[in-house]
Amino acid sequence: MIPGFGLTMGLTLAYLTIIVLLPILALILKAAGLTLAEYWAIVASPRAVATYRLTLSSALYATAINAVIGLLLAWVLVNYDFPGRRLLDGFVDLPFALPTAVAGISLTALLAPNGWIGQLAAPFGIKIAYTQLGIVIAMIFTSIPFVVRTVQPVLEDMDPEAEEAAIMLGASDWQVFARVIFPTILPAFLAGSALSFARCLGEFGAIIFIAGNLPMQTEITALLAVIRVEEFEYEAAAALASVMLAAAFVMLFVSNGVQLWHLRYVRGSR
């Protein structure tokens, strides 16, 4: 029998405190050891700003692509039956199971100028590995399951009667999707996209092998923080990490706000 509310809530809060809140608190306290001037000098240095620009823009590109491809993939897995569907469904979770360092090495082997894919792009002057394009691809690979796995259950649980009614009233396929299906899956779609973006911000293992890690060019914020740790500048590493933590929190806050607005006003007006 499941224990009562008090015990389950206590265990849950204790677990979250140890696993989530304490590491975040330690990060904040470490960064708080700096004066405001020292903190600003670290987080606003030209090298740090270059890493923010690269990391944030790459995460946005990867999330935008994941949002589209992830939605399409979830739609195909739910609405179509074809040979290999279960295998494809299993492959969606591969980035979760595969160590990110292994993913980075594999992507580098494929996308490097002498790799299977990289050598095909090289004659056209397209360089994938050791550029932002390679970083975006690594982010896409590691974060696309978030979109698929949040949208897929909602599509599976949708009542087909609403779609059938819209079709009987003369709605086109696009109108059915835009006015019936997408509003229903929008909260899950936003949640999956937000989680994908947050994962992209924090990704490290899959990126360092394919990025080239050139300061001011292909160096991500997570790598710069690791470099500061290796230089025993722990406060500086914590300051850089706090910026990315704040960016992830802002993204999740915005996503949750949009979902709440959708539930209160859009669905409530029907």
ABEGO torsion letter per residue (X at the ends): XBBBAAAAAAAAAAAAAAAAAAAAAAAAAAAAABBAAAAAAAAABAAAAAAAAAAAAAAAAAAAAAAAAAAAAAAAAAABBBBGAAAAAAAAAAAAABBAAAAAAAAAAAABAABAAAAAAAAAGBBABGBAAAAAAAAAAAAAAAAAAAAAAAAAABBAAAAAAAAAAGBBAAAAAAAAAAAAAAAAAAAAAAAAAAAAAABAAAAAAAAGGBBGAABBAAAAAAAAAAAGBAAAAAAAAAAAAAAAAAAAAAAAAAAAAAAAAAAAAX
